[in-house]
């Protein structure tokens, strides 16, 4: 919400948020890997659903992040 109200996102801030979202996506891959390779690895369904929901919320940001990778390099969020 803060990024939308300021409209223009600094380069370092956009990279930080992108890496946070990438961390969440890789964490989901970690869950999948551990559930197949560790016998007693179990979580509650709430943990999985909230983790997937949080990662899906980053998808909108990922879209604008990759569009902003132009020569001028400014990331602008829609109003």
PyMOL CGO cylinders between C-alpha atoms (Angstrom):
from pymol import cmd
from pymol.cgo import CYLINDER

trace = [
    CYLINDER, 0.00, 0.00, 0.00, 2.87, 2.37, 0.78, 0.3, 1, 1, 1, 1, 1, 1,
    CYLINDER, 2.87, 2.37, 0.78, 4.39, 1.81, -2.65, 0.3, 1, 1, 1, 1, 1, 1,
    CYLINDER, 4.39, 1.81, -2.65, 1.13, 2.63, -4.39, 0.3, 1, 1, 1, 1, 1, 1,
    CYLINDER, 1.13, 2.63, -4.39, 0.66, 5.89, -2.43, 0.3, 1, 1, 1, 1, 1, 1,
    CYLINDER, 0.66, 5.89, -2.43, 4.18, 7.11, -3.21, 0.3, 1, 1, 1, 1, 1, 1,
    CYLINDER, 4.18, 7.11, -3.21, 3.72, 6.02, -6.85, 0.3, 1, 1, 1, 1, 1, 1,
    CYLINDER, 3.72, 6.02, -6.85, 7.46, 5.92, -7.66, 0.3, 1, 1, 1, 1, 1, 1,
    CYLINDER, 7.46, 5.92, -7.66, 9.63, 3.24, -6.05, 0.3, 1, 1, 1, 1, 1, 1,
    CYLINDER, 9.63, 3.24, -6.05, 13.36, 3.64, -5.50, 0.3, 1, 1, 1, 1, 1, 1,
    CYLINDER, 13.36, 3.64, -5.50, 15.62, 1.05, -7.09, 0.3, 1, 1, 1, 1, 1, 1,
    CYLINDER, 15.62, 1.05, -7.09, 16.97, -0.36, -3.84, 0.3, 1, 1, 1, 1, 1, 1,
    CYLINDER, 16.97, -0.36, -3.84, 13.49, -0.65, -2.33, 0.3, 1, 1, 1, 1, 1, 1,
    CYLINDER, 13.49, -0.65, -2.33, 12.13, -2.49, -5.36, 0.3, 1, 1, 1, 1, 1, 1,
    CYLINDER, 12.13, -2.49, -5.36, 15.04, -4.93, -5.33, 0.3, 1, 1, 1, 1, 1, 1,
    CYLINDER, 15.04, -4.93, -5.33, 14.57, -5.57, -1.60, 0.3, 1, 1, 1, 1, 1, 1,
    CYLINDER, 14.57, -5.57, -1.60, 10.87, -6.34, -1.99, 0.3, 1, 1, 1, 1, 1, 1,
    CYLINDER, 10.87, -6.34, -1.99, 11.60, -8.52, -5.03, 0.3, 1, 1, 1, 1, 1, 1,
    CYLINDER, 11.60, -8.52, -5.03, 14.08, -10.55, -2.99, 0.3, 1, 1, 1, 1, 1, 1,
    CYLINDER, 14.08, -10.55, -2.99, 11.55, -10.92, -0.16, 0.3, 1, 1, 1, 1, 1, 1,
    CYLINDER, 11.55, -10.92, -0.16, 9.04, -12.33, -2.62, 0.3, 1, 1, 1, 1, 1, 1,
    CYLINDER, 9.04, -12.33, -2.62, 11.66, -14.62, -4.14, 0.3, 1, 1, 1, 1, 1, 1,
    CYLINDER, 11.66, -14.62, -4.14, 12.47, -15.88, -0.65, 0.3, 1, 1, 1, 1, 1, 1,
    CYLINDER, 12.47, -15.88, -0.65, 8.81, -16.77, -0.09, 0.3, 1, 1, 1, 1, 1, 1,
    CYLINDER, 8.81, -16.77, -0.09, 8.62, -18.59, -3.43, 0.3, 1, 1, 1, 1, 1, 1,
    CYLINDER, 8.62, -18.59, -3.43, 11.76, -20.58, -2.64, 0.3, 1, 1, 1, 1, 1, 1,
    CYLINDER, 11.76, -20.58, -2.64, 10.38, -21.35, 0.81, 0.3, 1, 1, 1, 1, 1, 1,
    CYLINDER, 10.38, -21.35, 0.81, 7.40, -23.04, -0.84, 0.3, 1, 1, 1, 1, 1, 1,
    CYLINDER, 7.40, -23.04, -0.84, 9.82, -25.16, -2.87, 0.3, 1, 1, 1, 1, 1, 1,
    CYLINDER, 9.82, -25.16, -2.87, 11.53, -26.04, 0.42, 0.3, 1, 1, 1, 1, 1, 1,
    CYLINDER, 11.53, -26.04, 0.42, 8.19, -27.27, 1.81, 0.3, 1, 1, 1, 1, 1, 1,
    CYLINDER, 8.19, -27.27, 1.81, 7.66, -29.47, -1.23, 0.3, 1, 1, 1, 1, 1, 1,
    CYLINDER, 7.66, -29.47, -1.23, 11.19, -30.87, -1.07, 0.3, 1, 1, 1, 1, 1, 1,
    CYLINDER, 11.19, -30.87, -1.07, 10.99, -31.61, 2.66, 0.3, 1, 1, 1, 1, 1, 1,
    CYLINDER, 10.99, -31.61, 2.66, 7.55, -33.20, 2.43, 0.3, 1, 1, 1, 1, 1, 1,
    CYLINDER, 7.55, -33.20, 2.43, 8.87, -35.72, -0.13, 0.3, 1, 1, 1, 1, 1, 1,
    CYLINDER, 8.87, -35.72, -0.13, 12.21, -36.45, 1.54, 0.3, 1, 1, 1, 1, 1, 1,
    CYLINDER, 12.21, -36.45, 1.54, 11.47, -36.27, 5.28, 0.3, 1, 1, 1, 1, 1, 1,
    CYLINDER, 11.47, -36.27, 5.28, 9.16, -38.85, 6.76, 0.3, 1, 1, 1, 1, 1, 1,
    CYLINDER, 9.16, -38.85, 6.76, 7.80, -36.87, 9.71, 0.3, 1, 1, 1, 1, 1, 1,
    CYLINDER, 7.80, -36.87, 9.71, 7.64, -33.42, 8.12, 0.3, 1, 1, 1, 1, 1, 1,
    CYLINDER, 7.64, -33.42, 8.12, 4.07, -32.13, 8.44, 0.3, 1, 1, 1, 1, 1, 1,
    CYLINDER, 4.07, -32.13, 8.44, 2.51, -28.68, 8.79, 0.3, 1, 1, 1, 1, 1, 1,
    CYLINDER, 2.51, -28.68, 8.79, -0.97, -27.49, 9.42, 0.3, 1, 1, 1, 1, 1, 1,
    CYLINDER, -0.97, -27.49, 9.42, -2.97, -26.57, 6.29, 0.3, 1, 1, 1, 1, 1, 1,
    CYLINDER, -2.97, -26.57, 6.29, -3.14, -22.98, 7.57, 0.3, 1, 1, 1, 1, 1, 1,
    CYLINDER, -3.14, -22.98, 7.57, 0.65, -22.63, 7.26, 0.3, 1, 1, 1, 1, 1, 1,
    CYLINDER, 0.65, -22.63, 7.26, 0.61, -23.83, 3.65, 0.3, 1, 1, 1, 1, 1, 1,
    CYLINDER, 0.61, -23.83, 3.65, -2.37, -21.74, 2.59, 0.3, 1, 1, 1, 1, 1, 1,
    CYLINDER, -2.37, -21.74, 2.59, -1.04, -18.54, 4.19, 0.3, 1, 1, 1, 1, 1, 1,
    CYLINDER, -1.04, -18.54, 4.19, 2.40, -19.07, 2.64, 0.3, 1, 1, 1, 1, 1, 1,
    CYLINDER, 2.40, -19.07, 2.64, 0.89, -19.59, -0.81, 0.3, 1, 1, 1, 1, 1, 1,
    CYLINDER, 0.89, -19.59, -0.81, -1.41, -16.58, -0.38, 0.3, 1, 1, 1, 1, 1, 1,
    CYLINDER, -1.41, -16.58, -0.38, 1.50, -14.36, 0.66, 0.3, 1, 1, 1, 1, 1, 1,
    CYLINDER, 1.50, -14.36, 0.66, 3.51, -15.46, -2.36, 0.3, 1, 1, 1, 1, 1, 1,
    CYLINDER, 3.51, -15.46, -2.36, 0.55, -14.82, -4.66, 0.3, 1, 1, 1, 1, 1, 1,
    CYLINDER, 0.55, -14.82, -4.66, 0.32, -11.26, -3.33, 0.3, 1, 1, 1, 1, 1, 1,
    CYLINDER, 0.32, -11.26, -3.33, 3.87, -10.71, -4.51, 0.3, 1, 1, 1, 1, 1, 1,
    CYLINDER, 3.87, -10.71, -4.51, 2.95, -11.68, -8.09, 0.3, 1, 1, 1, 1, 1, 1,
    CYLINDER, 2.95, -11.68, -8.09, 1.50, -8.23, -8.79, 0.3, 1, 1, 1, 1, 1, 1,
    CYLINDER, 1.50, -8.23, -8.79, 4.71, -6.62, -7.58, 0.3, 1, 1, 1, 1, 1, 1,
    CYLINDER, 4.71, -6.62, -7.58, 6.80, -9.06, -9.67, 0.3, 1, 1, 1, 1, 1, 1,
    CYLINDER, 6.80, -9.06, -9.67, 4.88, -7.99, -12.76, 0.3, 1, 1, 1, 1, 1, 1,
    CYLINDER, 4.88, -7.99, -12.76, 5.67, -4.29, -12.26, 0.3, 1, 1, 1, 1, 1, 1,
    CYLINDER, 5.67, -4.29, -12.26, 9.23, -5.11, -11.21, 0.3, 1, 1, 1, 1, 1, 1,
    CYLINDER, 9.23, -5.11, -11.21, 10.02, -6.92, -14.46, 0.3, 1, 1, 1, 1, 1, 1,
    CYLINDER, 10.02, -6.92, -14.46, 8.30, -4.25, -16.55, 0.3, 1, 1, 1, 1, 1, 1,
    CYLINDER, 8.30, -4.25, -16.55, 10.45, -1.59, -14.90, 0.3, 1, 1, 1, 1, 1, 1,
    CYLINDER, 10.45, -1.59, -14.90, 13.67, -3.26, -16.05, 0.3, 1, 1, 1, 1, 1, 1,
    CYLINDER, 13.67, -3.26, -16.05, 13.96, -0.76, -18.91, 0.3, 1, 1, 1, 1, 1, 1,
    CYLINDER, 13.96, -0.76, -18.91, 16.90, 1.53, -19.72, 0.3, 1, 1, 1, 1, 1, 1,
    CYLINDER, 16.90, 1.53, -19.72, 15.51, 4.39, -17.60, 0.3, 1, 1, 1, 1, 1, 1,
    CYLINDER, 15.51, 4.39, -17.60, 15.20, 2.00, -14.64, 0.3, 1, 1, 1, 1, 1, 1,
    CYLINDER, 15.20, 2.00, -14.64, 12.38, 3.74, -12.74, 0.3, 1, 1, 1, 1, 1, 1,
    CYLINDER, 12.38, 3.74, -12.74, 9.70, 1.61, -11.15, 0.3, 1, 1, 1, 1, 1, 1,
    CYLINDER, 9.70, 1.61, -11.15, 6.30, 3.25, -11.13, 0.3, 1, 1, 1, 1, 1, 1,
    CYLINDER, 6.30, 3.25, -11.13, 3.33, 1.64, -9.43, 0.3, 1, 1, 1, 1, 1, 1,
    CYLINDER, 3.33, 1.64, -9.43, -0.19, 2.29, -10.74, 0.3, 1, 1, 1, 1, 1, 1,
    CYLINDER, -0.19, 2.29, -10.74, -2.54, 4.57, -8.84, 0.3, 1, 1, 1, 1, 1, 1,
]
cmd.load_cgo(trace, "trace")
